Amino acid sequence: MIRVIRWFSFRIDPQSHIVQEGGLPMDQRALRNIFGQFASGVTVVTCAGAEGTPHGATVTAFTAVSLEPRLCQVTLTRTSKACGYLTDAPFAVNILAADQLSTALHFAGRPQAVAPDWDDTGIAPAFPGNAATLICRPWAEYDGGDHVIFVGEIVDASVDAEKDPLLFFRSTFHDLGDRSGSTAWNGCLDDPHSGWFDATATFTPLPAQLARAAS
């Protein structure tokens, strides 16, 4: 039997604010809504249980970590069953294509009539037909508050460049849509050859008047 974890569903108040005077606690729902303003791809993280049965959970908290060594991370709710399965286990990050909405729903608490097919990679179970697939061995595990951060070493990977990814924004699924502008980004200021925006890219100073206004 394939186990699933339930994905959160919520409505957004467009005028919602969580900034409060006096350092009062933030409202968790409002904070979650703010996190939901960050559009992301959709993955299903899969692994095999002790008995060899494949398990999966739909996860949007996926991040590239390092090119050398090749590392990525996924973040799971600490109280979820998925955390127990993923501890010290090889896993696959299935980056879903736009035509895999049913797969995302299947592992997000809405089982479909027909379960997705599995591929046996020899390390961790994975799906055919993904936009991309990362096969990982456990690298590290960190405390992330009410979540657990799992870092995996990528030992195998595949990509289908013809497929657009499935996206998630404001608690709904989306297609990629049209590009914004005609300029392609081919590098970052810190490492032009990496071709992606990097957390170590050079910071651009704010004009003095803007800095004063923000203080």
Buried (B, 14 or more C-beta within 10 A) or exposed (E): EBBBBEBEEEEBEEEEEBEEEEEEEEEEBBEEBBEBEEEBBBBBBBBBEEEEEBBBBBBBBBEEBEEEEBBBBBBBBEEBBBBBBBEEBBBBBBBBBBEBBBBBBBBBBEEEEEBBEBBEBEBBBBBEBBBBBBBBBBBEBEEBEEBBBBBBBBBBBBEBEEBEBBBBEEBEBBEEEEEEEEEEEEBBEEEEEEEEEBEEBEEEEEEEEEEEEEE
